[in-house]
Amino acid sequence: MTATVQGASLRDYTGQIRHLDVERAIRIVDLFSRPLEIAGNQVAYDSSDAVTDTSKGWVSIDQRPAADSSGVEPTPESIGHYRVHLYLHEVIRLPHEVAQVLAGHKGHLYLDKLSRISNAAALALATHKGGGLSLNSIKKVTPLAARALGQHTGELSLNGIATLGPREAAGLAQHMSDLYFCWSLKNLTAEAAEALAKHRGNLFLDAVQTLSTEVAGHLADHRGQLHLHGLETISDEAAAQFAGRQGSLCLQGLKRISDAQAESLATQRGPLYLSGLTSLTSIVATSLGRHTGSLKVGLHGGISDSQLQSLIGHRGPLALIGLASLTHTQAEILVSQQGFSGLFLDKLSGVSETIAGVLATHCGGGLSLKGISELSAGVAKKLVKHPFIALDGVESLSDRVADVLAAHTGGTLSLKGLKDVSAKAASALRENTDIELPERFAHPPHGAIMLPLSKTIPNRDEEPLDPQAAHARIVKIISEIARLGEEALGRQ
C-alpha cells in the first residue's frame, strides 16, 4: 500500500473517478482545498502535502473583506488559495448540481472526458474562479453554453471543438483570458473568425491548417496573442492581411516564407514568431531585419554572414532558433546589435574561449546562452564580463568556475538551472546579490530571508499527521469516492 501511494500521483487516483453526485463532489472539492494562510508574518505552506504541491506555488489572492463600522481592517486567517490542480478527467457525466459544486474549486479544474455539456452545467462552471477550466473532449457547444463559458475568468481549454458557428464563436469571444482550440478545429469560417477577432485574451488556433484571405483578414483584427502553429504554408494574399497588425503573431509551423510574405509580416507591430523556418532568402532576412518588436527566427538550415548582418538590424529582442554553432565572423556580427533589445542564442551548446570573448562585448541588452550546459574556467572568465547574461542551462559548476562567476559585476547573471554545486561554491555565488540562483541555493538553511513555513496537515480531529500518513488518508478518500461512483454507474 505504501509503495503504491508513494509511486503514484494524486492525478492517478482522481483519474479513477468516473461518476460524482453532489455529496461526493462536495467531499472532493473540500479535500482539494488549500487556503493561503498567514502564519505570523509568513505564508503557511506545506511542502510535503501532495495536494498543495500540484499548485507549483501558484496562488489566487481573494478580495479583502471590508473594514467594519469602526474602520478597523479585518485580518483574515485565509488571504487566498493555492491554485490546486483537480484532475477529474474520467468523469463522464456532469449534472448541473454537480457542476455547481465543482465550480467552487479554487484552482485548475480538468473535466476532459466529458463529450457534451448542458447549458445549465455551462452556466454553473462559468462561475468557477481561481484557475483554468479544461473541457477538451467536448466537440461542440450550444450558443447559450458558449456565452456562459465566455464569462469564465481563467484560461479555457476547448481543444476538442471540431466546428464553431458564428453564434458560438461570438459567445466564446467574450472570454478575457487564454482560449485554446488546439486539436480539432481545423477549418474556420469567415463568420466565426470575425467573431473570434473580438476576443481580447490570447487565442490559440493551432489546429487550423489552411487560412483563406478572408479569414486571415478577420483574424488580423485580433489584438492579443494569436497562435496559428498548425499552418505549414500561407499564401501571399493571406500574409498580406497581417501587415500592420498590432499584437503577437505566432506562425511557428511555417517552414519557409516567400519574399512577399516576409515583407508583409515584417510590418506586424508586436512579437513575431517564425521559429520553424528552415531556410531564408536574402530578401526575407532583409525584410525581417526591419521588423520592430520581439522576433524569433528559425535558422535550422543555417544562415550566411550577409543574411545575419541583415537580421541583426532588427529593433527588438531577437531569438535565433536552431543556430547551433558560431564562426568568429558571425559572433562579431551579432555583437553589433544596437539598442537594449536582447539576443537569444539558446541552441548554442558550447563556445570557444575566443568566441566567448567576442560575445562578452555585446552591448545590445541581455545575452541568453541557455543551451550551454558546461563551463570551463576559460570560457567563464570571458562570459562573466557581459553585464546581463543568462546561463540557465548550466547544471553544475566546479568551485573554480563558481569563483570566476561570483566576480560578475554591472548587471545580472542568471544561473537558474543550477542543480549541483558544493556548499563553498554556493556560498561564493550567493554573496553576489546580482546573481540569480535557484531557491535552494539562493538562501542558506535557516537564513534571514523569510521563507514560507512548512506545517503538518491536520486531520478531522486536528491531530497532526506525518506526510506519508496524510497522503495515504487522501488516497483512501479518493478511492472510496471512485468506488461509490462505480457502484452508482452500475445501478444506472
Number of C-alpha atoms within 10 A of each C-alpha: 7 10 7 9 19 13 10 11 15 20 15 14 19 21 17 20 23 21 22 25 18 16 11 20 20 17 14 22 17 13 15 21 20 24 22 21 17 18 14 8 10 12 17 18 23 18 17 17 20 19 24 23 17 20 19 13 12 15 20 17 14 13 8 13 11 10 11 9 7 6 8 9 12 11 11 11 11 17 18 20 22 28 31 27 24 26 21 26 22 17 21 16 19 21 15 19 14 20 24 23 21 24 21 18 27 26 28 22 25 20 21 22 18 20 16 17 20 16 19 18 21 25 24 23 25 23 17 26 20 25 24 21 25 23 22 24 21 20 19 19 23 18 19 18 22 24 24 23 27 26 21 25 19 21 20 23 22 24 24 20 22 19 17 22 18 18 17 22 25 24 22 28 27 21 26 20 21 19 23 22 22 24 19 19 20 19 18 22 15 20 17 22 25 24 22 24 22 20 25 18 19 21 25 21 24 24 22 21 18 19 23 16 18 17 21 21 23 20 24 25 19 25 20 21 20 22 23 23 22 19 21 18 15 20 15 17 17 20 23 21 21 23 19 15 22 18 20 22 26 21 23 22 19 21 18 20 23 16 18 16 21 25 23 23 22 25 21 22 19 22 21 26 22 25 22 21 23 18 17 24 16 16 16 22 25 24 22 27 23 17 25 19 21 19 25 22 24 24 20 18 11 15 18 11 14 13 17 20 19 19 26 22 21 25 21 24 22 24 23 22 20 20 19 17 14 16 12 13 11 18 22 17 20 22 18 16 24 17 14 13 18 22 24 20 21 22 18 20 16 19 18 15 17 13 20 22 21 20 23 20 18 24 21 19 19 21 27 23 22 23 18 20 18 16 20 13 18 15 20 20 20 21 28 21 21 24 21 24 26 25 23 22 20 21 17 18 22 17 18 13 18 22 20 20 25 22 15 22 17 10 13 19 28 20 22 20 18 21 14 14 16 13 12 13 20 23 18 17 25 18 12 16 13 18 22 20 21 14 10 11 20 19 17 14 9 8 9 8 10 11 15 15 15 13 15 16 18 12 11 7 6 8 10 14 14 13 17 14 14 19 21 16 15 19 19 14 16 21 17 13 23 22 16 17 19 16 11 14 12 8 6 5
